[in-house]
Amino acid sequence: MAGVSLTGVEIRAAIADERRRIADLIDTLSPAQLAVPSLCAAWTVQQVAGHLLVTLAPPAGLVVPRAILRSGFRPHQAGARLAVAAADRPPAELARALRAAAGPRSRQPAVLTDLQAHGQDMRRPLGLPHGLALDRLRTSLDFLTGGRAWGFTPRRRLAGLSFEATDLDWRWGTGPVVAGPAEALMMVMTGRAAALGDLDGPGVRPLAARIR
């Protein structure tokens, strides 16, 4: 691996900027685009935005413990229920709430990675350019391969493979190579099969079997 990840202060600024970028994206989308299925489970593009707001600025009347209870204490089902509820408001309101929550808060690479991946869950199905900064992608790749990316990628998904970014001086692992743009590497590491077509190398096939 080469290069250096962002510092904590830089990560905090990057998180704020990514939230604003997603808010700007929502403002530009038509109702039909907002209703397009995203790459994230059964959520639409608009519902992904709702998911990003659940822990930041939940809408009035949305009670998180109640949603967890109604989902039988199953986190994924509760998260899906909360995302749909949070997205049930005008898109302009979603964008305003994201901007309001964009101030300095966290400096965790997990938060930055979540925003970048979910931003792509929205942009990729719409055929929109990602515009992600390479230094931010490096930070996410370091996080995903650092052994502490719980909830993002199981260790068995990456085990025995090596990953190389073709647009960034970054590499990790040993074994059959998976090579491609840093954005695509981030997406497949977090389980997005849609990015497999952007990758090359003998490691792609075994990686695809672990995702699908």
PLY file of the C-alpha trace (Angstrom):
ply
format ascii 1.0
element vertex 212
property float x
property float y
property float z
element edge 211
property int vertex1
property int vertex2
end_header
0.00 0.00 0.00
1.23 3.51 -0.80
0.04 6.94 0.13
-1.51 8.20 3.32
-5.12 8.23 4.49
-6.82 11.46 5.48
-6.30 12.80 8.98
-9.18 12.92 11.45
-9.75 16.62 10.78
-9.73 15.99 7.01
-12.15 13.09 7.39
-14.56 15.28 9.33
-14.51 17.89 6.55
-14.92 15.18 3.90
-17.96 13.73 5.69
-19.63 17.14 5.76
-18.87 17.66 2.08
-20.22 14.24 1.06
-23.50 14.96 2.87
-23.79 18.25 0.99
-23.00 16.52 -2.31
-25.81 14.02 -1.73
-28.17 16.87 -0.82
-27.20 18.64 -4.06
-27.83 15.41 -5.96
-31.33 15.04 -4.51
-32.16 18.60 -5.54
-31.32 17.81 -9.17
-33.35 14.60 -9.52
-36.81 14.27 -11.00
-39.57 12.29 -9.22
-38.97 9.45 -11.67
-35.25 9.38 -10.88
-35.90 9.43 -7.14
-38.14 6.38 -7.58
-35.46 4.34 -9.39
-34.33 1.24 -7.46
-30.93 1.87 -5.89
-28.12 -0.65 -5.46
-29.04 -0.97 -1.79
-31.45 -3.84 -1.13
-35.02 -2.93 -2.10
-34.66 0.81 -1.49
-35.30 3.48 -4.06
-32.87 6.36 -4.56
-35.03 8.52 -2.31
-35.16 5.86 0.40
-31.36 5.68 0.48
-31.42 9.38 1.33
-33.92 8.56 4.07
-31.57 5.94 5.46
-28.75 8.49 5.68
-30.99 10.74 7.73
-32.37 8.23 10.23
-29.65 8.69 12.86
-28.96 12.31 11.99
-32.30 14.06 11.72
-35.23 11.66 12.02
-38.59 13.19 11.04
-41.08 14.18 13.69
-43.00 11.20 15.01
-40.41 8.64 13.97
-39.49 6.67 17.07
-36.41 4.50 16.52
-36.98 2.06 19.44
-40.54 1.48 18.27
-39.36 0.58 14.76
-36.84 -1.86 16.23
-39.56 -3.46 18.35
-41.92 -3.80 15.39
-39.14 -5.52 13.44
-38.74 -8.19 16.09
-35.37 -6.78 17.13
-33.92 -7.64 13.71
-31.52 -4.75 12.90
-31.66 -5.03 9.10
-35.45 -5.08 8.99
-35.61 -2.22 11.46
-33.17 -0.23 9.34
-35.27 -0.81 6.23
-38.44 0.26 8.05
-36.76 3.41 9.36
-35.33 4.33 5.96
-38.73 4.10 4.27
-40.34 6.17 7.02
-37.61 8.82 6.94
-37.85 9.12 3.16
-41.59 9.77 3.27
-41.27 13.54 2.94
-40.64 15.96 0.07
-37.22 15.59 -1.58
-36.40 19.24 -0.92
-36.94 18.58 2.79
-34.62 15.58 2.65
-31.95 17.71 1.03
-32.36 20.48 3.61
-32.07 17.98 6.46
-28.88 16.52 5.01
-27.35 19.98 4.69
-28.39 20.85 8.23
-26.61 17.72 9.46
-23.48 18.36 7.42
-21.65 20.30 10.10
-18.57 18.86 11.79
-19.53 15.79 13.79
-17.76 12.50 13.22
-14.22 11.90 12.05
-14.65 8.15 11.62
-13.66 6.58 8.29
-16.66 4.26 8.66
-19.00 7.24 8.30
-17.13 8.55 5.25
-17.20 5.09 3.66
-20.93 4.74 4.32
-21.64 8.07 2.65
-19.48 7.33 -0.38
-20.94 3.86 -0.89
-24.55 5.01 -0.46
-23.94 7.97 -2.74
-22.93 5.46 -5.38
-25.97 3.32 -4.59
-27.91 6.35 -5.82
-25.72 7.54 -8.70
-24.81 4.29 -10.43
-28.37 3.18 -11.33
-28.97 6.67 -12.74
-25.82 6.58 -14.86
-24.38 9.62 -13.11
-20.63 10.24 -12.65
-19.46 9.61 -9.11
-16.98 12.49 -8.74
-15.48 10.92 -5.60
-12.12 12.29 -4.51
-9.27 9.80 -4.68
-7.88 10.70 -1.26
-11.28 9.94 0.27
-11.46 6.64 -1.58
-7.99 5.75 -0.30
-9.19 6.35 3.25
-12.19 4.09 2.68
-10.05 1.34 1.12
-7.64 1.48 4.06
-10.60 1.22 6.43
-12.22 -1.69 4.58
-8.98 -3.69 4.56
-7.86 -2.71 8.06
-9.61 -5.54 9.89
-12.14 -3.36 11.70
-14.79 -2.80 9.02
-17.53 -4.62 10.93
-20.85 -4.38 9.16
-19.20 -3.31 5.91
-17.31 -6.35 4.67
-16.75 -9.76 6.27
-13.10 -10.80 6.35
-13.82 -13.94 4.34
-14.91 -11.78 1.38
-11.41 -10.36 0.91
-9.33 -13.24 2.26
-6.74 -14.74 -0.09
-7.11 -11.99 -2.70
-5.06 -8.93 -3.56
-6.58 -5.63 -4.62
-4.98 -2.94 -6.79
-6.41 0.46 -7.68
-5.67 1.48 -11.26
-6.28 5.19 -10.66
-4.53 5.41 -7.30
-1.20 4.17 -5.91
-2.87 1.67 -3.59
-2.70 -2.07 -3.17
-3.47 -4.60 -0.46
-3.45 -8.34 0.16
-1.88 -11.44 -1.35
-3.31 -13.87 -3.86
-5.15 -13.55 -7.18
-5.41 -9.91 -8.23
-8.58 -7.83 -8.39
-7.72 -4.60 -10.24
-9.79 -1.57 -11.15
-10.78 1.97 -10.20
-10.71 2.75 -6.48
-14.44 3.51 -6.52
-15.25 0.08 -7.94
-12.98 -1.62 -5.40
-14.78 0.16 -2.57
-18.16 -0.89 -3.95
-17.34 -4.59 -4.34
-15.65 -4.72 -0.94
-18.93 -3.51 0.55
-20.88 -6.15 -1.37
-22.10 -4.26 -4.44
-22.01 -6.77 -7.30
-22.92 -4.06 -9.81
-19.30 -2.85 -9.76
-17.77 -6.22 -10.66
-17.89 -5.38 -14.37
-15.46 -2.51 -13.78
-12.79 -4.86 -12.43
-10.23 -7.17 -14.03
-7.86 -9.90 -12.95
-7.94 -13.55 -11.86
-9.34 -12.63 -8.47
-12.60 -11.23 -9.84
-14.27 -14.60 -10.31
-13.75 -15.88 -6.75
-14.69 -12.46 -5.39
-17.92 -12.48 -7.41
-18.82 -15.89 -5.95
-18.48 -14.44 -2.44
-20.76 -11.48 -3.20
-23.57 -13.05 -5.19
0 1
1 2
2 3
3 4
4 5
5 6
6 7
7 8
8 9
9 10
10 11
11 12
12 13
13 14
14 15
15 16
16 17
17 18
18 19
19 20
20 21
21 22
22 23
23 24
24 25
25 26
26 27
27 28
28 29
29 30
30 31
31 32
32 33
33 34
34 35
35 36
36 37
37 38
38 39
39 40
40 41
41 42
42 43
43 44
44 45
45 46
46 47
47 48
48 49
49 50
50 51
51 52
52 53
53 54
54 55
55 56
56 57
57 58
58 59
59 60
60 61
61 62
62 63
63 64
64 65
65 66
66 67
67 68
68 69
69 70
70 71
71 72
72 73
73 74
74 75
75 76
76 77
77 78
78 79
79 80
80 81
81 82
82 83
83 84
84 85
85 86
86 87
87 88
88 89
89 90
90 91
91 92
92 93
93 94
94 95
95 96
96 97
97 98
98 99
99 100
100 101
101 102
102 103
103 104
104 105
105 106
106 107
107 108
108 109
109 110
110 111
111 112
112 113
113 114
114 115
115 116
116 117
117 118
118 119
119 120
120 121
121 122
122 123
123 124
124 125
125 126
126 127
127 128
128 129
129 130
130 131
131 132
132 133
133 134
134 135
135 136
136 137
137 138
138 139
139 140
140 141
141 142
142 143
143 144
144 145
145 146
146 147
147 148
148 149
149 150
150 151
151 152
152 153
153 154
154 155
155 156
156 157
157 158
158 159
159 160
160 161
161 162
162 163
163 164
164 165
165 166
166 167
167 168
168 169
169 170
170 171
171 172
172 173
173 174
174 175
175 176
176 177
177 178
178 179
179 180
180 181
181 182
182 183
183 184
184 185
185 186
186 187
187 188
188 189
189 190
190 191
191 192
192 193
193 194
194 195
195 196
196 197
197 198
198 199
199 200
200 201
201 202
202 203
203 204
204 205
205 206
206 207
207 208
208 209
209 210
210 211
